Amino acid sequence: MGALASTSLRAEEDPLIAENDPVAKAVKYVEDATKVKESEGNRCDTCSLYTGKDGASQGGCQIFKGKQVKAAGWCASWAPQM
């Protein structure tokens, strides 16, 4: 359990990914989903790839290893939670 807890703590300390990061640009990541018509109302915090805590303003994403995304963000890789 200690290893899992320390991994979780490290993820919370990861820096926020910039919209101009090459990987972010490749998937059309934006910090504010309301600014993108393509988002169709979807946000990072409703994506199956988002690993942040419920209610947090930002969290991890399986696409951006070692970086966080805004919960209110969106990218073209958005996938519904199952």
TORKE-507395 format. One record per atom (N, C-alpha, C): residue in three letters; x negated, y negated, z. Coordinates in pm, whole numbers, padded with zeros to 5 digits, always signed. Each point is the difference from the previous one (the first is absolute). Layout:
<rs>
AlaXYZ...
</rs>
This chain:
<rs>
Met-00082+00119+00000Met+00082-00119+00000Met-00086-00125+00000Gly-00116+00005+00062Gly-00087-00116+00004Gly-00042-00047-00137Ala-00030+00093-00089Ala-00042-00037-00136Ala+00114-00069-00074Leu+00122+00050+00017Leu+00115-00061-00065Leu+00023-00141+00052Ala-00010-00018+00130Ala+00020-00132+00059Ala-00104-00099-00049Ser-00126+00043-00008Ser-00104-00093-00044Ser+00016-00034-00148Thr+00046+00095-00081Thr+00026-00027-00141Thr+00109-00103-00013Ser+00106+00013+00080Ser+00111-00094-00003Ser-00045-00139+00041Leu-00082-00008+00102Leu-00049-00130+00044Leu-00087-00065-00106Arg-00083+00078-00066Arg-00085-00056-00106Arg+00087-00053-00114Ala+00105+00070-00036Ala+00087-00044-00110Ala+00063-00136+00033Glu+00034-00022+00127Glu+00060-00127+00040Glu-00101-00114-00009Glu-00128+00032+00001Glu-00104-00103-00008Glu-00049-00023-00143Asp+00046+00082-00094Asp-00041-00015-00139Asp+00042-00136-00052Pro-00079-00059-00089Pro+00035-00131-00056Pro+00118+00009-00097Leu+00066-00110-00016Leu+00110-00011-00095Leu-00056-00004-00141Ile+00059+00075-00091Ile-00046-00002-00138Ile+00043-00130-00066Ala-00086-00055-00081Ala+00031-00125-00072Ala+00072+00034-00130Glu+00092-00086-00040Glu+00072+00021-00125Glu-00093+00003-00120Asn-00115-00066+00011Asn-00094-00002-00113Asn-00102+00114+00004Asp+00011+00091+00097Asp-00084+00119+00004Asp+00029+00082-00127Pro-00102+00054-00065Pro+00022+00075-00125Pro+00101+00115+00014Val-00004+00072+00110Val+00095+00110+00020Val+00141-00056+00018Ala+00013-00109+00076Ala+00131-00064+00020Ala+00056-00050-00132Lys-00085-00061-00079Lys+00044-00051-00131Lys+00044+00114-00091Ala-00068+00113+00008Ala+00032+00114-00085Ala+00142+00053+00024Val+00049-00015+00123Val+00135+00048+00032Val+00098-00116+00024Lys-00042-00121-00039Lys+00084-00120+00009Lys+00044-00034+00143Tyr-00088+00026+00099Tyr+00032-00028+00140Tyr+00020-00149+00023Val+00106-00033+00074Val+00026-00136+00046Val+00034+00006+00148Glu-00032-00106+00073Glu+00028-00004+00143Glu+00146-00029+00030Asp+00073-00056-00095Asp+00140-00036+00021Asp+00085+00056-00114Ala+00070+00110+00029Ala+00079+00069-00102Ala+00109-00087-00060Thr+00046-00102+00073Thr+00107-00085-00052Thr-00045-00084-00119Lys-00130-00010-00020Lys-00054-00079-00111Lys-00012+00080-00130Val+00038+00129+00006Val-00015+00088-00117Val+00134+00065-00032Lys+00052-00031-00116Lys+00129+00056-00041Lys-00006+00153-00008Glu-00114+00053-00042Glu-00018+00145-00014Glu+00023+00076+00130Ser-00017-00065+00114Ser+00009+00070+00128Ser+00140+00050+00030Glu+00099-00058-00064Glu+00139+00041+00017Glu+00039+00011+00148Gly-00055-00087+00082Gly+00032+00000+00143Gly-00080+00097+00084Asn-00088+00078-00062Asn-00083+00095+00073Asn-00121-00072+00059Arg-00049+00052+00111Arg-00115-00058+00070Arg-00095+00111+00043Cys-00122-00038+00033Cys-00099+00099+00045Cys+00052+00080+00120Asp+00067-00067+00093Asp+00044+00071+00120Asp+00115+00097-00025Thr+00051+00005-00123Thr+00102+00100-00035Thr-00056+00102-00100Cys-00130-00001-00018Cys-00068+00089-00096Cys-00054+00124+00072Ser+00003+00113-00067Ser-00051+00123+00060Ser-00152-00001+00017Leu-00069-00091-00068Leu-00146-00009+00010Leu-00046-00090+00115Tyr+00092-00075+00059Tyr-00031-00093+00109Tyr-00019+00078+00129Thr-00107-00030+00072Thr-00030+00072+00125Thr+00004-00091+00122Gly+00048-00123-00016Gly+00008-00093+00112Gly+00112+00037+00096Lys-00005-00058+00117Lys+00101+00023+00102Lys+00128-00075-00035Asp+00114+00055+00040Asp+00128-00068-00020Asp-00003-00135+00070Gly+00044-00102-00069Gly+00007-00134+00057Gly-00128-00080-00006Ala-00111+00062-00043Ala-00127-00071-00010Ala+00001-00090-00124Ser-00074-00110+00005Ser-00005-00092-00115Ser-00091+00051-00111Gln-00088+00095+00033Gln-00088+00061-00099Gln-00044+00136+00049Gly-00049+00082-00092Gly-00044+00133+00038Gly-00075+00066-00114Gly-00038+00122+00022Gly-00076+00074-00098Gly+00083+00047-00118Cys-00071+00035-00106Cys+00062+00053-00121Cys-00091+00109-00054Gln+00059+00110-00045Gln-00079+00111-00051Gln-00075-00036-00127Ile+00042-00102-00072Ile-00069-00042-00122Ile-00126-00079+00032Phe+00008-00086+00100Phe-00110-00091+00033Phe-00073+00048+00125Lys-00083+00100-00015Lys-00075+00055+00113Lys-00088-00107+00064Gly+00008-00009+00134Gly-00081-00096+00072Gly+00050-00143-00005Lys+00121-00019-00054Lys+00060-00134-00009Lys+00146+00009+00046Gln+00054-00113+00038Gln+00141-00007+00037Gln+00075-00081-00105Val+00131+00018-00001Val+00089-00076-00087Val+00104-00069+00086Lys+00058-00105-00052Lys+00110-00067+00069Lys+00124+00089-00006Ala+00072+00013+00110Ala+00123+00078+00002Ala+00100-00054-00101Ala-00001-00131-00020Ala+00092-00066-00093Ala-00052+00002-00143Gly-00114+00066-00023Gly-00059+00006-00132Gly+00064+00104-00089Trp-00058+00016-00120Trp+00050+00097-00097Trp-00109+00027-00102Cys+00002+00120-00060Cys-00085+00030-00114Cys+00073+00096-00094Ala-00052+00014-00119Ala+00064+00083-00102Ala-00001+00148+00036Ser-00073+00040+00102Ser-00002+00140+00042Ser+00102+00030+00109Trp+00088-00095+00027Trp+00102+00019+00103Trp+00076+00131-00025Ala+00019+00078+00107Ala+00073+00126-00010Ala+00095+00011+00120Pro+00122+00045-00023Pro+00097+00008+00110Pro-00043+00097+00108Gln+00036-00032+00124Gln-00026+00090+00111Gln+00098+00116-00007Met-00047+00116+00030Met+00086+00119-00002Met+00040+00039+00140
</rs>
